[in-house]
């Protein structure tokens, strides 16, 4: 439903309800910003208790079909959301408290000043949500924005309005002012009007194409953004990795949410000598895998990409090319990094095996993909940890898959085509604030107000040497010269009087 605004001349123009929501959100946010962090966290704590009592009811609002049913929604969305609430309850007060700087490290020439760094709310935050995790992803972003003192406009993903509204209704039941969070229409137009109306920050979870459109729209108002634009995640199998563990992890990554997870495995770099063995492990692990429902557009994309890869020499090891709306997990082998299949964010249970000569080649081939959201390394612990330090990705998991990234203490974000900025964790909370620095002069003297004199050049040279020279003997000489220069300056000043 749109609001009709009258123009001079009698014509009308349709406006999104987000404009009305924006005005109400701004009024509510000004009041919310005056509420202490402790009071905001009281709402979050009650919300967490409500998740424990009504989590299954909330989970049923998710319209996305999951092979794991309600249990998967509870484990993949409700439980991590509750943990994110508790993280804020424990850490937000400290993170958002003003930070007074001690004299230690302060430049000596700034004697007599005290400084404090404060964290201020941004104002109104627009959350443009994806459809694959309609409760967890916008839920964490919303509660972090609220705890930071902001209001939220939430644009749900496709077919996610019911879940988004249920999430907000539960927050309101727990004491949140009703105008502080508004659920917008699912259409792109709703987000466009909100951006044009002048939100203070945008949090986008979506595709690369959507990210480019959103960023272009934010340019006129110079609106900052955090963008998570999916991935085409790499898995590195080191020579002595446990292939059974690798196969079980890949099977989990392909089955979770029907493969529609931004950090699901897509490209597996494995030593050529172990490629066939891993393929056999995967075939056994994926036996009797359930059929997964996929969007028709995604099914068509997968079909095109796999058919194209086959034409370039790849083969389907197990699974099947999707029909119009469903498929089984698909394993492609003899794949090459320059194939579009290995350079595209595909929200379907598809993984490609790439044989490599060694770890160095795996890193070089991985770099051919422009996405860098997540990665996984399998191998002996110490060796895998060392290798993980060299992987270009926002998050690297060693000897596990996806699940550990739900730790609410951890920031989440990507590089390259996977976007920039962080959500979740301390970094995600602070991204939803603006630093304000307050500096106070504690002494009555203001030597920097005085007009510089020609002989002050020698004074500054002496100070620079005293404070920053490499050798202690040079610093000592600098201090001795500085004291002499200050005495001379004081004597000259007295003589002028």
Residue pairs with C-beta under 8 A, 6 or more apart in sequence:
1 17
2 14
2 15
2 16
2 17
3 14
3 15
3 16
3 17
3 19
3 20
4 12
4 13
4 14
4 15
5 12
5 13
5 15
6 12
7 13
15 193
16 184
16 185
16 189
16 190
16 192
16 193
16 194
17 184
17 185
17 190
18 153
18 182
18 184
18 185
18 190
18 191
18 193
18 194
18 197
19 193
19 197
21 153
21 182
21 184
21 194
22 124
22 153
22 194
22 197
22 198
22 199
24 179
24 182
25 124
25 151
25 152
25 153
25 179
25 180
25 181
25 182
26 123
26 124
26 151
27 179
28 151
28 177
28 179
28 180
29 121
29 123
29 124
29 149
29 150
29 151
29 180
31 177
32 40
32 121
32 146
32 149
32 150
32 151
32 177
32 180
33 120
33 121
33 149
35 149
37 92
37 93
37 96
37 97
37 147
37 149
38 93
40 146
40 147
40 149
41 88
41 89
41 92
41 93
41 147
42 175
43 146
43 171
43 174
43 175
43 176
44 85
44 88
44 89
44 143
44 146
44 147
45 85
45 89
46 174
46 175
47 85
47 143
47 170
47 171
47 174
47 176
48 82
48 85
48 86
48 89
49 174
50 170
50 173
50 174
51 58
51 78
51 81
51 82
51 85
51 170
52 82
54 170
55 74
55 78
55 79
55 82
56 70
56 74
58 78
58 135
58 163
58 166
58 167
58 170
59 70
59 73
59 74
59 77
59 78
59 135
60 70
61 135
61 162
61 163
61 166
62 73
62 77
62 134
62 135
62 160
62 163
63 159
63 160
63 162
63 163
64 131
64 132
64 134
64 159
64 160
64 257
64 260
65 258
65 293
66 72
66 73
66 257
66 258
67 255
67 258
67 290
67 292
68 75
68 76
68 255
68 256
72 256
72 257
73 135
76 133
76 136
76 256
76 257
77 133
77 134
77 135
77 136
77 139
78 135
78 136
80 136
80 140
80 406
80 408
81 135
81 136
81 139
81 140
81 143
83 406
83 407
83 408
84 139
84 140
84 143
84 144
84 408
84 424
85 143
86 408
87 408
87 409
87 425
88 143
88 144
88 147
88 429
91 409
91 426
91 429
92 147
92 429
95 119
95 426
95 429
95 430
96 119
96 147
96 148
96 429
96 433
97 119
98 116
98 117
98 118
98 119
99 116
99 117
99 118
100 114
100 115
100 116
101 114
101 115
101 116
101 117
106 113
106 115
107 467
108 467
109 463
111 443
112 441
112 442
112 443
112 445
113 439
113 440
113 441
113 442
114 439
114 440
114 442
115 437
115 438
115 439
115 440
116 437
116 438
116 439
117 435
117 436
117 437
118 435
118 436
118 437
118 438
119 148
119 430
119 433
119 434
119 435
119 436
120 149
120 433
120 434
120 435
120 436
121 148
121 149
121 150
121 432
121 433
121 434
122 148
122 150
122 200
122 201
122 432
122 433
122 434
123 150
123 151
123 199
123 200
124 150
124 151
124 152
124 153
124 199
124 200
125 145
125 150
125 151
125 152
125 153
125 199
125 200
125 201
125 202
125 203
125 432
126 152
126 153
126 155
126 191
126 194
126 195
126 199
126 201
126 202
126 203
127 138
127 141
127 142
127 145
127 152
127 153
127 154
127 155
127 202
127 203
128 155
128 191
128 202
128 203
128 204
128 205
128 206
128 210
128 214
129 137
129 138
129 141
129 154
129 155
129 156
129 157
129 160
129 164
129 205
130 137
130 157
130 205
130 206
130 262
131 156
131 157
131 158
131 159
131 160
132 157
132 257
132 260
132 261
132 262
132 347
133 257
133 261
134 156
134 157
134 160
134 163
134 164
135 163
135 167
137 205
138 154
138 156
138 164
138 167
138 205
139 167
140 408
140 423
140 424
140 428
141 203
141 423
141 428
142 152
142 154
142 167
142 168
142 171
142 181
143 171
144 423
144 424
144 428
144 429
144 432
145 151
145 152
145 203
145 432
146 152
146 171
146 176
146 180
146 181
147 429
148 429
148 432
148 433
149 433
150 200
150 432
151 179
151 180
151 181
152 180
152 181
152 182
153 181
153 182
153 184
153 194
153 199
154 164
154 168
154 181
154 182
154 183
154 184
155 184
155 185
155 186
155 190
155 191
155 194
156 163
156 164
156 183
156 184
156 186
157 186
158 186
159 186
160 186
161 183
161 185
161 186
164 183
165 183
168 181
168 182
168 183
171 181
172 178
172 181
184 190
184 191
184 194
191 214
192 217
195 202
195 214
195 217
195 218
195 221
195 223
196 217
196 221
198 221
198 223
199 223
200 223
200 224
201 223
201 224
201 225
201 226
201 432
202 214
202 218
202 223
202 224
202 225
202 226
202 227
203 225
203 226
203 423
204 210
204 211
204 214
204 225
204 226
204 227
204 228
204 229
204 419
205 228
205 262
206 214
206 227
206 228
206 229
206 230
207 229
207 230
207 345
208 229
208 230
208 345
208 417
210 229
211 227
211 229
211 419
214 225
214 227
215 225
215 227
218 224
218 225
225 421
226 413
226 419
226 420
226 421
226 422
226 423
226 431
227 419
227 420
227 421
228 262
228 373
228 412
228 413
228 414
228 418
228 419
228 421
228 423
229 345
229 371
229 414
229 417
229 418
229 419
230 262
230 345
230 347
230 371
230 373
230 418
231 262
231 263
231 266
231 345
231 371
231 372
231 373
231 374
231 414
231 418
232 266
232 267
232 342
232 343
232 344
232 345
232 346
232 369
232 371
233 263
233 264
233 265
233 266
233 267
233 371
233 373
233 374
233 375
233 376
233 393
234 266
234 267
234 268
234 269
234 366
234 369
234 375
234 376
234 391
234 393
235 246
235 250
235 265
235 267
235 268
235 269
235 351
235 375
235 376
235 377
235 378
236 269
236 359
236 362
236 366
236 375
236 376
236 377
236 378
236 379
236 387
236 391
237 243
237 246
237 268
237 269
237 270
237 271
237 274
237 278
237 378
237 379
238 359
238 377
238 378
238 379
238 380
238 383
238 384
238 387
239 271
239 274
239 379
240 379
240 380
240 383
241 378
241 379
241 380
241 384
242 378
243 274
243 277
243 278
243 281
244 281
245 378
245 399
246 268
246 278
246 281
246 378
247 278
247 281
247 282
247 284
247 285
248 285
249 265
249 376
249 378
249 400
249 401
250 265
250 268
250 282
250 285
250 351
250 401
251 282
251 285
251 286
251 289
251 329
252 401
252 402
253 259
253 261
253 264
253 265
253 351
253 401
253 402
254 264
254 265
254 286
254 289
254 329
254 349
254 350
254 351
255 289
255 290
255 292
255 329
255 349
256 264
256 402
257 264
258 292
258 293
258 294
258 348
258 349
259 292
259 329
259 347
259 348
259 349
259 350
260 294
260 347
260 348
261 347
261 402
262 345
262 373
262 374
263 373
263 374
263 395
263 402
263 405
264 349
264 402
265 351
265 376
265 401
266 342
266 346
266 350
266 351
266 352
267 335
267 337
267 342
267 351
267 352
267 354
267 366
267 369
268 278
268 351
268 352
268 353
268 354
269 354
269 356
269 362
269 365
269 366
270 278
270 353
270 354
270 355
270 356
271 355
271 356
271 357
271 358
272 355
272 356
272 357
275 333
275 353
275 355
278 353
279 317
279 318
279 331
279 333
279 353
282 317
282 318
282 331
283 317
283 318
283 331
286 318
286 319
286 328
286 329
286 331
289 319
289 328
289 329
290 328
291 326
291 327
291 328
292 326
292 327
292 328
292 329
292 348
292 349
293 325
293 326
294 302
294 322
294 325
294 326
294 327
294 347
294 348
295 325
295 347
296 324
296 325
298 346
298 347
298 348
299 322
299 323
299 324
299 325
299 326
299 327
299 348
301 344
301 346
301 348
302 321
302 322
302 327
302 330
302 346
302 348
302 350
303 321
303 322
305 339
305 340
305 341
305 344
305 346
305 350
306 314
306 316
306 321
306 330
306 332
306 341
306 350
307 321
308 339
308 340
308 341
309 332
309 335
309 339
309 340
309 341
309 352
310 316
312 336
312 339
313 334
313 336
314 332
314 333
314 334
314 335
314 336
314 339
314 341
314 352
315 332
315 333
315 334
316 330
316 331
316 332
316 333
317 331
317 332
317 333
317 353
318 329
318 330
318 331
319 327
319 328
319 329
319 330
319 331
319 349
319 350
320 327
320 328
320 330
321 327
321 330
322 330
322 348
327 348
327 349
328 349
329 349
329 350
329 351
330 348
330 349
330 350
330 351
331 351
331 352
331 353
332 341
332 350
332 351
332 352
332 353
333 352
333 353
334 353
334 355
335 341
335 342
335 352
335 353
335 354
336 342
336 354
337 343
337 354
337 365
337 366
337 368
337 369
338 368
339 352
341 350
341 352
342 352
342 354
342 368
342 369
343 368
343 369
343 370
343 371
345 371
354 362
354 365
356 362
356 365
359 387
363 390
363 391
366 375
366 391
366 392
367 392
370 416
370 417
371 414
371 416
371 417
371 418
372 392
372 393
372 394
372 414
372 415
372 416
372 417
372 418
373 393
373 394
373 395
373 414
373 415
373 418
373 419
374 393
374 394
374 395
374 396
374 397
374 402
374 405
374 414
375 388
375 391
375 393
375 395
375 396
375 397
376 396
376 397
376 398
376 400
376 401
377 384
377 387
377 388
377 391
377 396
377 397
377 398
377 399
378 384
378 398
378 399
379 387
379 399
381 398
381 399
384 398
384 399
385 398
388 396
388 398
392 415
392 416
393 414
393 415
394 412
394 413
394 414
394 415
394 418
395 405
395 410
395 412
397 404
397 405
405 412
408 424
408 425
409 425
409 426
410 424
410 425
411 422
411 423
411 424
411 425
411 426
411 427
411 428
412 422
412 423
412 424
412 425
412 428
413 419
413 420
413 421
413 422
413 423
414 420
421 431
422 428
422 431
423 431
453 489
455 485
455 488
455 489
456 489
458 481
458 485
459 482
459 485
459 486
459 489
462 478
462 479
462 481
462 482
462 484
462 485
463 478
463 482
464 478
465 474
465 475
465 477
465 478
465 481
466 475
466 478
466 479
466 481
466 482
467 475
467 478
468 475
469 475
469 478
